[in-house]
């Protein structure tokens, strides 16, 4: 396949890193309104050093547009990044890295509001599947597809994609596949399986705070409120800056504290939730709930 040929040659020449090294798929969009594109590793582009004989080929132009797309994505310029992805694919329709990045960009539009007209999970799904058609071994694209299917409430399909990925010893980020599998089980109502998968995710990466958050929800659904509160506490009381702003986790911990009659603790969590961002749906919910505790 053309994309496989140019990708191997370019990587050997040191011109570009692989997409898997550039974009790390975590829990791309987490449960409820916890919506964050996973961490982006800011890698500098290696210089190709002077004009190359193939500089004018479609493959080279596709790679150049992919690099521009990646740079725009890292800078948070999603529309610009998507335009470069489309250009990359117009030059090489089998550019798996560009398709995978396109799926992430489209998911990025859903981060602020999953109900926005800019949020198009169907388009993200097509991009993820296109990446896998070009490169069936792109494991991060499989994880991304699983996340998209969960958001589309196609839980059985998501489980069918994610479960084999958890068993793939070559996947370098098992906490992601286990965490998203646990999420699919959780939303499908299979709480025991959700807890098992999420505990495996956390065992693989103890700082996986979204996994801790989801584990807390699973315990809550099973009526184990003490275990739920412990998991939610581990989710937000961490040295990871992004975890301390996990708004939904504070909302959930406040709900559990109120169930246990710990009104002061509930109030503190609701205040923290509102402080993080009072304009989001969860922030507004926390603010409204605070009024009932006055």
N, C-alpha and C positions, 0 to 999 in steps of 0.2 A: 504494500500500500504506500502511496506517495508520502503521506504524513509520517509513517513509520520511518521511511528512508531519510527524509529531511531532518526529522527529529534526532535520529541517531547521529547523523553527520554533524549537525550543529552542536549537539551536546559534546561530541568528541572534540570539536574544535574549541570548546570553551566559550561559545557565544551566548548560550542561554542556560539557565538552570531548568530543571523540569518543573512542571506546574505543581507537582506534589510538594516540591521544596519551597515553592513560592507561597502557596495558599494552604494553610493548615485548617482542615475541616474539624471543627469542634462541634459543639452543639449549635449548629448554625443559627436556628431560631428555636428558642426553648419554649417550654409550656406556657400557655396563656399569653400574657403580654410581655413576657421576658423574650425580647427579640433582639438578638445581636449577632452580627456576622462574626464568624470565628476569627481568631487572631491572624494577622497578616505578617509574615516574616519579611522585614524590609531588606531584601537582598540587592546589592548593587549589581548592575549588569556587567558582565565581563566584556571587555573590548575585543572585537574581532580583528582589530589591527589592520586597517587599510582595506582597499577595495578588493572584493573577492570575485572570482570569475562568475559566480552564480548570483551576484547581487541583484540582477534584474529579473530573476526568475520569480514565478508566482510563489514558490515555496519560501523564498527569502522575504518577499513582500509580506507574506502571511505571518512569518515569524516576527518581522519588524512591527506589524500592527498588533500582534499579541503582546510584545514588549510594551508598547504604548498603552495598551488596554490595562495591563498589569500595573503600570505606574499610575495611571489615573485611578484605578481601583484602590490602590494603597493610599492615595490622597483623598479618597472619599468622593471622587467626581464620577458618580455612577453612570450618568447619561453619556458622558464623554467616553467612559470605559466601554460601555455597551456598543457605542458607535464603532470603536476600534475593533471590538470582537467581531462585529458584523463584517467589517472590512477584511479582517484576517480570514474569516470563513469564505468570503467571496473569492479570495485568492487560492484558498485550499480548504475545500469543504470537509476534509478529513483531519483537520488540525484538532486533535483531541484536547490539547491543553486550552485552546481558545474556547472550545465548546464548554469545557468544565468551568472555566473562568466566567463564561457567560451565564451558566447556571447560578454561580455564586452572586454575580451582579444582580440578576433578577431576584434572587432571594433578598439581597440587600434592600431592594425597593419595598420589601414587606416588613423590614425591621421596625419602622416607625408605626405602621398601621397595616395590619393584615387585610383590612377591608378597603384599603385605598385602591383607586382605579389603576395605580401604578404597580400594584402587587399582583403578579400573574404567575401563579404556581404552575399553570398548564404550560406556559412558555418555559419556565425553569425546568420542568420535567423533560420537555423536548430537548433542551440543551444537554441535560445530564445523560439522557439516553443516547444522544448523538455522540457525546464523548465516549461512552462505553461501546458504541458500535465501531468507532475508530480505534479504540484501545480497550478491549475487554478486561485487561489487567489493571486498569486505573481504579485502585481501591477507594481513593477519596471520592471519586465520582459515584461509586456504589453507595458510599455513606451519604453523599448529598442526595442521591435519588431516594434513599430511605427516608431522609428528613422531609423531602418534598411530599412523598406519599403519606406520611403522617399528617402533614398539614392539610392534605386533601381528604383526610379521614378514611383513607384506604389502608386500614391497619393491617389486614391480612397480607396485602401485597408488600407493605413496608416490612413486615416480619419476614416474609419470604426473601427479601433482599438483604436484610440486616443480619439474620441469624447465620447464614453461611459466612458472612464477613467476620462475625465474632469467632468463628472456628478457623479462620485463615491465619496461620501462624506468621505469614509474611506481612500482615498489616501492622504497621508500626504504631498505630494509635488505637489499641483495643478499647480504651476507655470511651472512645467516641462511638464505636459500633455497639458496645454493650450499653452505653448510656442511651442511645437512641432506640435500641431494641427495648430497653426497659420502659422508655417513654411510650412506645407503641403499645406494649402490654398494658401499661397504666391506663391509657385512654380507651383501650378496649375492655377494661374492667377485669383483667387477669392479674389481680394484685399480687398474688404469691409469686408468679413468674416475673412480674415487674420488680419486686423486691430483690429476687435472686439476681436478675440481670444488673440492677443498679448497684448492688453490693459488689458485684464483680467489676463494674466500671470504676468504683471508688477504690477497690483494691489495686487496680492497675494504675490509678492516678488519684491519690488522696486529696489533692487540691482541686479536683473536678467539682466545683461548687454547684453547678447546675445539676450534676448527678445527685449531690446531697439534697438539693432542693426537691428534686423529683422523688427521691427516696422518702423524704418527709411527707410528701403528699400521699405516697403509697401507704405508708404506715397510718396516716390519718384516715384513709379510706378503710383500712382494716380495723380502725378503732383503737389503735395503739398510740395514744396521744403523747405519752412520755417519750417513746422512741421517735415519734414524729418531731417533737420539739427539739430533741437532741440533734437530729439530722439537719433541721433547719438552722440551728445554732452553728453547727459546723459549716454550713453553707455561707453564712455571712460574717462569722467571727474568724477571719483569716487574714493573712498578710497580702493576699491577692487584691489589689485595688478594685478591679472590676467586680469582684465578689461582694465587696462591702456596699456596692450599689445595686445589688440584686433585689429590686423593689418588690417583686412578687413574693420573695422569701420572707421579707418583713411583714407583708400583708398576711401571709399564711401563718407565720408564727404568732402574730397578734390574734388571729382567729382562734388558734389553739389555746393561747393564754386566756382568752375570754371564756372559752369552754371550761377551762379549769378554775375559773374564778379569780385569775391573777390580773385584776383590772389595771393595776399600775404598770405591769409588764406589757399588757396589751396596748395601753396608751403610749408607752415609750416606743413600741414598734410602729404604731400607726403614725406617730410624729416623724419618725425616721423615714418611713415610707413616703409621707407627704413632702418631707424636706428634699428627698432625692429628686423628685419631679412632680409638682402638683398639677401639671397639665395633662399627664397621661391618664388613660382610663383607670388604671390601678391607683394612681395618685389621687384622683378625684374620689375614688371609692374609699380610700383610706381617710381622706379629709371628711367625707360624709360620716364615716363610722366614728370618727373622733367626736363628732357632735353628739352622738348618742351616749358617749362615755363621760360627758361633762357633768 
